Amino acid sequence: MSVLNLKKENFEEEVLKADKKVIVDFYADWCGPCQMMSPVIDEIAEEKADIVKVGKVNVDENQELAMEYGVMSIPTIVIINKGEVEKTFVGVRSKSEILEAID
């Protein structure tokens, strides 16, 4: 499964009403650490498609969503289950750390 491009218009349907956990990566194109996290997020989307949905939110284009989730610095990765935030990571994290949080 590919990574979803999340924005205000599809966030509720794709994330809050999802039938499985959702990893939401808040990023910006100009952000170096975000670029480092991108392949990790893509790998998780491929490998764990059966148990988790993965999406990315460009904070420059979706400032409202970023504010709603308290994103102060990027990358911020939020794990959402049944509409509730389960875990938040700020900064570059290892793949294993993120996988541990979704299990």
N, C-alpha and C positions, 0 to 999 in steps of 0.2 A: 504494500500500500504506500502511496506517495504521501508526502507531507502536505497538509492542507494550508492554504493561504487564508488565514483568519482575519476577519475585519468585523466591525460593529454589526454589519448586515447579516452575517452568517454565524456569529459567535454563539448566540443562544441555541440555535438548532444543532450546530456541530459539536459544541462543547457542553453547555449546560444540560442539554437533553440527551446527551450521548448515553449509550447502553454499556459503555465500558470506561475505564479511566482515560483521561486525556492529558497528554503532556503538551503544555503551551510554552513555546519559546518566544519571549519578548526580545526583539533584536533591532538593530539598525544596520543598513548596508555599509556605513562608514566605520563601524565598530570592529576593531581588530580582534578582540576576544570573542565577539559574536561569530566572526568568520572562522575562528578556531573551533567553536562549538558546532557549527553547522554540519560538518560531516558526521559527527557523533550523533546528532539528532536524526540525521538521515538514516544512519545505520540502525538505530533503535526502531525507527518507523518501518524499516524493511524486516528486521528480525522479529519484532514483537507485534506485528500487525494483528495477530489473532487475539491479543489481550489488551492492547492499548491503541488509542488513536493519537496521532501526533500532528500538531499544527504550529504555525509560526505567525507572530503578530509583529508587523513593522511599526515600531513605536513612533516614527516620524509621521506615518500616515494614519495612525490610530491612537492619538494621544489620550483620548477619552478612556479607552480600554486600559491603557497603561496606568492612568491615574486610578481607575476603578480597582485595579489589582495592586496598587501601592508600589508600582515599579519606579524606583529611584535611580537605579543604575542598571546597565545592561552588560552582558546578557542576564536576564532573569528567567528562570524556568519554573513554571508553576504546574503542579500535578493536581488535577481537578477530578473528583469522583462524585457522580450524582449531583453536580452543581456546586459542590463544596470544595474549597481549597484544602488539600491534604498535606501538601508539602511545597515549600518554596526554596529554590536555590538561587543564590546571587553570585555571579562571576563564573569563571570557567570551572567545570566539574568533570570528574572522570565518568566514563560510560558506566562503569560498575556502580558508582554511587547513585546514578540516576536509575539504573536497573533495580538496584536494591530497594529503592523507594516505591517502585511500582509493583513489586512482588507482594 
